[in-house]
Every structure is written in C-alpha cells, then in structure tokens.
Amino acid sequence: MSEKEELIKAGDLLFNKPCVFMLGVAQPEQVPPADRLEIAFAGRSNVGKSSLINALVRRKDLARASATPGRTQQLNYFNLADLIYLVDLPGYGFAYAPEKNVKLWNSLVFSYLKGRPSLRRVFLLIDCRQGITKKDLEVMKMLDKAAVSYQVVLTKVDKLKPTALEKVKTIMEEQIKEHTACYPEMLVTSSEKNLGIDTVRAAVAELLTH
C-alpha cells in the first residue's frame, strides 16, 4: 500500500469516529483550552465550509449550511473523537448583517487565526468559479504574516467543465507560490458530489501523525 493510500485509509478511519458540536464562540475569551490539534475552515461567505465539514463526517446536519451568505456568525467548534477540533469560521466578505456585526465577526476570526497555538492548519476554501478574490488575498497575506500554515481547498468543482477547472487550477497554482505560509498542494472538492473528500480527510490524518 502506498503512503497516499495509507493516509486515505487513516483519514477514513478518523472521520468514522464520533464528531459532535461542542460550542459556539462569539468572543475570543470563550475559546476552549488549546489542548489538542485544531483545524480551521475559512473562506468567503457561502463558499461551502459547513457543507465540507458535513461531507467529511458523513453527516447532513452537523454543521449548519445555509444558502444565505453570512449565516455562520461565530466560531463553531466540533469535537472529533476527543482527538481534534474542527473549527468552522464565520465567512468573510459579504454578509446579510449590519456592518457593525460583520466587523465584530471579522475581528473575532482574525484574532483567533493570529493567536491560537494549537491551530495546525487552516483550510482556505475558494469557490472554483470565482478563483482567488481580493478578500481571499487579504486573508492569505494576513496568514503569511502570522506564519499560520494554510492550504487552499477548491470547492464546487462539479460546477465547472474539466477544461475550465484545469485552467483555474493552473492560474491558482501560480498565485499560491507567492505566499510563504501556503501549502503548495491544492485540494479539489465537491461536497455535493463527494469528490475529493477523501483527500481532505487524509490531509487531516497526516497532521495527526506529525
């Protein structure tokens, strides 16, 4: 069995374990003790963070997905088998909420990303149909500066034809080379079609072994 196959198997076993919603964090002082590895899911509003988490744990309703951008308004912590926290971050960018609330949420996210010692990786979700936007670049630069390791996850890839998707991937591969904290390999996913979900599970499993 190759190393890749072993990691996919390990990821499958890991995400077959119980995963439960733990708490929602609205203020930095409410975060739980940093006593285990954490993986965060970041991205623009409505990019598919909650849908990806649900796909990873094979549940339809663990993380609340919504068609309304900006519905996730806090850091949502999920406890996977008492081994790892999965953290669903509020979407940045456009949100159906008062500007004051949006600023508070963004401040909470950035405070968390810059100061969480147990955070091993941020999965930065990018809608393949939009590519890396100005808001995404702002977050990438902030993560670079804070030396927080992150990895780009392309979402909704079933919405593009293969040739168009390859073009997007080629452009983005060149873009991420400019970012020091960005992991070089992109992950390509569709939560709706269950494409690439095994590779995200494998990436999480690999972090647990290091």
Summary of the structure (lengths in Angstrom):
residues: 210
radius of gyration: 16.0
end to end distance: 19.8
largest distance: 52.8
contacts: 675
relative contact order: 0.19
helix: 40%
strand: 22%
